[in-house]
Amino acid sequence: MRSANVIVIKGSGSKAFCAGGDVASIAKLDLASPKGLEDAMNYFSLEYRLDHLIATYSKPYIAFMDGVTMGGGVGLSMHAPIRIATENTLFAMPETTIGFFPDVGASFFLSRMPGSLGTYLALTSERLKGVDAYYTGIATHYMHSTTLSMVEQRLAELRFKDYDGMHARLQLIDSTIDEFATGLPHDQSRLLSGEIRDAIDRCFGESNIQSIMTRLMAETGETKEWAEKTIETLHKRSPTSLCVALRQLNLGKTWSIAETFYREYQLAAKFMRHPGFKEGVHALLIRKDGNPQWEPKSIEDVGDGGAIADPFFEIDESLGLELLNKGNYTEYPHRTYGLPSEEEIYRFVMDNRRTKTPSVVEYFVQLRQGKQGVKESVEDVLKRKNKLWKSTPTPSKDL
C-alpha cells in the first residue's frame, strides 16, 4: 500500500463488518488446554495488532460502514479518521451478550464518548442505525448507500502534493465526501437525544452496576419506559461482563491507544479462561437457544462488582503484545471531521457566555462549512446543557 493515496475498507456483501464467526471458532477450541489457549491468543494478537496499525496508520484510511458493523468489524472501522454510515449501518458492541468484554480498542473510543454514552453502549449492547451512529460520533459522515460507489471513484482520483501533511489530506477528503451528502432521513427519529440522553448520563455515570440499576429504577416520567427496558436488557447480559466492562471504561479514559491494546490483550486472556465466554458464545451463536447460564447468575449476585472485576485487571507479565509500530497518543489526532462534540460546544459556550443559542448554532454551522446534521446536533446539546454550563464557574484553560 506504499503507492496508495487513500485506503478504503468496505465489507463484502450485505453484512459488511459483521462479526460472530471469529468468536464462534474460538469458543469451539479446547481453551482449557495450552494449545487451545495459545491458538485463541494468537488470534487476538493478530487482531489487536491490526487494529492498532489502523489507529496509527500514516495514510488516510476511510471506512465504509455500510451494513452490520459489530465486534471485530468495529475494530477495522472505528479507528479510521473518516467513517461513513449509511441507511444500512447497524452498529453495536455486543460482547456483554456473549460473556466477553468490549474489545478492539473500545476501552479507548467508548470511554471518550460524551458523558456516559460509551458506558451505556458497552453495557447494554444497544444497536444504533446509521443516523444515530452519525449523531453519536460513531460515524463522521452519512450518505445513502447508492452514493458510495461514486465516492470511492472520486477518492481514487484525488492527488496530494508531496508536502501535504495528513491533516491537509484529510481536509480534502472530508470536503470531497461532503459533496456527496444525500441528506439525513427525516422519517427516523433520533434514538439517543433529549431526555433519554440526559437519563443515560444520570444512570450510567455510576461506578458500579448496582448503583446503575438503582438509578434506572428511580427514573420517572418520559424516561420511565426507557429505563424499564434498559433494566430488562441488563438482566440478560453476563453479570461478569458488566462488572468488567464498567471497570474497563473507567480505567480506559487514562489509557493511551497503545496501552489500550496491551491491556485488552490481558483481559482477553482472562476471559478465555473464564467459563462465561464459552457459555455465552454457545448460547448465542452455536446452539442458539439464547439462554446462557451465567455464573454468577444475576446482577443481584455480584455486589458492587469489585470482587468480580479485580482478577481481570491483574497484569500477567508473561503475556506480551508486540505492536507493529510505535505509534501512540492519548486522544485521536483527527477528531474534527464529524459533528461537533459536546466538549467542543462546551468550550465555546464557556468562552462566550453572552452568546445566545442561535449564534452558537450559526458558529458551528459555519465552522463545519454547512455540514449536514450540525444544526440539529448543536441545538440538542444546547437544549440539554446550556443552562447548566452558563451557571458553572469558568473552567481553567487546561481542563
N, C-alpha and C positions, 0 to 999 in steps of 0.2 A: 504494500500500500504506500510505498515511498513516493510514487509519482502521482498519487491521487490528491486532488484539491479538497474534496469533500467526501466523507464517509457516511453512507446512508445504510441503516439497518432496518429491515422490514420482515414481517412474518411471511411464511409460505402457506397460502390458503387462508380460509376464513378465521382460523383460530389464532392467528398472529403469534404473540409471545406466550400463549397459554402454557402453563407448567402443569406437572402432575405425573407424567411418565417417569421423570427422573427420580422423584421420591418414592414412587411405587417400586422401581427397580432396586433402590437402596433398601427398602423395607423387606424385600424378599431375601436379602443377604442374611447369612448367619452372623449377626452383629455381636454375638457372644464369643465368637472365635476371633483370634488375632488376624486371620486372613480377611474375614468379612469386615472387621472394623477398619483394617488397612485400606481395603477397596473403597469403603464409604468415604474415608477421609481423603483419599486420593481424588475422589470426585469433587469434594468441597474445596480442596486445594486448587484444582483447575478452575472451578467456577469463580472463586473469590479473587484469584489472581487475574482472571479475565475482567471481572467487574472493576477491580482497582485500575487496570490498564485503561479501561474505557473512561473512568473518572479522571484520569490524569493524562489522557491522550493529547498529543501535541498538534493534532489537526482537527478541524471542525468535524464533529460527529453528530449526526442527526438521527433521531428515532421516529419512525412512523408507527404510532401505537394504534394501528387500525385493526381492532379486534380485541380478543381477550388478552389482557396484559396482567398476569399474576405471577407470584412467586419468583422463580428463576428468570422469567421474562422481564420482570421489573428490574432486575439487576442489569440486564442488557440495555435498558432504555432510560431508567430514572437518572443515571449519572451523566446523560448526554446534555450538553448545553442547550440544545434545541430539541423539543419533544412535541410532536404533533398528534393531537387527539382528533378523532372523527366521531360521527354518529354511531360507529360500530365499537368504539372503545368501551371496554369493561375492565376497570382497574380494581385490584384488591390484593391485599397481603393476607392470604387465608391460613397462615401457619398455625394459629391457635386452634383451628378446627381439626388439625391432624396431630396434635401433641408435639408441635415443634415451636420455633420462635421466629419472628420476622427477621430474616437474614438478608443476604445480598446487598449489604450496606444500609439496611433500613434503620439501624442504630443511628446513622448519620442523617439521612434525609427526613425520616419521620420525626426525629427529636427536634429538628429545626423548622418544622412547620409552625404556623402561628398558633398561639395559645396551646390548647390541649388536643388539637385536631389530630396530630400524628399518633398520640396515645389512643385516641378513640378508634382510629383506623386499624391500629395494631391489635387492640384487644378484641374488637368486635368482628374484624374481617369484613367490614362494610364494603359493599361494591359500589363503585362510582361509575356512572356512564360518562360519555365524552364531555358534555358541557360541565358537569361537576368536577371532572378531572382537570378541566381548564380553569375553572373558577378557584379551585383549591390550590393551584400551583403545581399539581402533578404534571400537567402539560403546559408548555409555553405558548402553544398556538392551537387553533381549532379551525377545521375546514371540513367540507364534505368529502367523503372518500373518493368520489369520482374525480376530484381535482388532483389527487396525489400523483398520478402519472405525469401530469403536466408540470407539477412542482419538481418532480425528480428530473425530468428532462431539462428544465430551466436551471436547476442546480448544477447539472452536468456541464452546462455552458459557461458557468462562472469562471472567471480567471482573476487571479490575485496578483498584485505586484510583489516582487521578491521581498520588498522591505515591509510589506503589510504584516503586522503582528496578529495574534489570534483575535484580539478584540475587534480590530478593523475588519477582519474576515467574517466574524460572526455578525457584526453590524450589517454588512452587506447581505448575508444570508437571511438575517432577520427581516430586513426590509423587503427582500425578494419574496419570501414566503408570505408576508402580509399582503402583497399584491394579489395573492390568490385567495384571500379570505372570502368565504361564501356567506358570512353572517351566522349568527347564533340562532338556533331554533327557538321560536317564541312560544311553541306549544309544550315546552318542557320546563316545569318549574325547578328552581334550584333546590337541591336536597339539603344542603348544609349552609343555611343562611338564616338571618333574622333570629328569632327566639331560640330555635334549635341550636344554632351556632353558639349562642351565649350559654345555653344549657350544657353543651359539650365542655366548655371551659370551666363551668361551675363544678361539674361532676367528675370529669376526668383529670382535673388538676390535683387530685388527692394522691398521696404517696403509697397507699395500699388498697387492695381490691375491696376489702370490707368497707372502707370509707367511701369508695366509689359507689358501692351498692347502696349505702345509706343515703348518699346524696341523690341517687336516682330515685329512690323510694320517696324522697321528700318533694320531688317535682310535682307541681300542680298546674292547673290551667292549660294553656296552649301546648305545653311540653309534656303533659302527663302521659298521653298515649305513646309518644315517642319514648319516654323513659321506661314505660312498661314493656314495650317491645325490646328495648335495649337490655333490660334485666333478663328477659326470656332468652335473648341471644347469648348473653354472657354465661348463663347456666348450661348452655350447650357446648361451650368451649372447654378445653382442657384446663382445669384449675392450676396445674403446674405451669403450663404455658402462660397463663395470665399473670401469675406471680413473677415469672422470669422476664416476660416482655415488659412489664411495668418497671421493674428494676433496670432493665436494659436501656429503656428510653430515658430514664432519669440520668443514668450514667453517660449515655451516648452523647448528650449535649456537650460534654467536655472532650470527647474523643476526636482525634484528627481522622482524616479519611484512611490513612494507613493503619492507625491503631484500631479503627473500626473493624477492618477485615481480620486483623490479628485476633481481636477479642471475639469476634463472631466465629472464627475457626475454633477457638477454645470452647465456646458454647455449643457448637455443632457436635464436637466430640463428646460432650456431656450428654447431649440428647441421644446420641447413638447408643449410649449405654443405658438409657432410661426406657423402661417398657412402654411408656405412654406414646412414644413416637411410632413404634411398630403397630401398636393397637389402633392409634388414630388413623394411620395410613391404610391399614387393612379395612377398617370400618368404612372409610370414605371412598377409597379408590380400588380396593381389591375385592373384598366380599360385598361391599357397597350396601350394607344394611343401615348405615347411618346411625348406628347405636354403639358408639365406643364405650368401653368400660374403663373409666378413668380411675386412677389411684394417685392422690386422694379422689374420692368420688364427686365431691361438690365444692363449691366456693366456700360454703359454711364450714368445711373441714380444714381450711388452710390457715385460719387465724389471720395475723397481719401479713402472712406470706413470707416473712423473713426466713424462717427455718426451711421453707421450701426452696427459696431462691438462692440462699447463701452458697450451697455447694456448687452451683452452676457458675459462680464467678470466681472460684478458686483457680489460680493460674497453674497450669501444668507445663513446667519448663521444658519437658521433653517434646512438646508439641510446637514445632516451628512452622511458620508460613513464610516462605521466601517469595516476596513480591517481584514482579517483572521489571519494575523501575523504582526509583527513589522518590517519585512524586508524592507530595504531601501538602495538606492545607487543613485549616480548621473551619473554613466556610467555602462554599462553592465559589470559584473565582468568576463565574459567569451567571449572575443572578438577576440580570436586568432585562431579560428578553421576554419574560412573561408579563402577567398583570402585576401591578404594584403590590408589594407585600404589606401586611399590617404594620410591620416595623418601619417601612419606608414612609407610609402615610403618617404614622405616629410622629416620626421625627420632623416631618414638615409641619404638622399641626402644632407641635410644641415650640417650634422655631417661629411660628407665625400665628400666635394665639388670637389675634384680632381678625384674622382672615375668615370670612364667612364660608359656609359649606359650598355654595355654588362656585366660588373662586378656587377652593381646594380641588374640587372636581375638575374644573377647567384646567388648572395647573397640570394635573396628571394626564388628562386627555392630550394636552399639547406636548407634554414630556414624552409620552408614548406615541406621539405622532398619529393620534386618532385611532389607535389600536382598538379593535372590537372588544367589548366587554369591560373596558376600563371604567367608563362612566358608572355602570351598574355595580361593579365591584367596589369602587371607592365610595359610592353612595351607601352601600350596605355596611361597610366598615364604619363610616362616619355616623350612621344612624345608631349603631350599637355602642360606639366608643367615644364619640366626640365630647359629650357632656362630662364623662369621667376624665378624659385626658385633660380638658381645659380647667378642671378643678384640682389637678395634681401639681405639685411643685415642679419647676423646670428641672429636667434631668441634667446630669453632668454630660459634657460633650463625649466622654468616652464610654457612656452607658451602652 
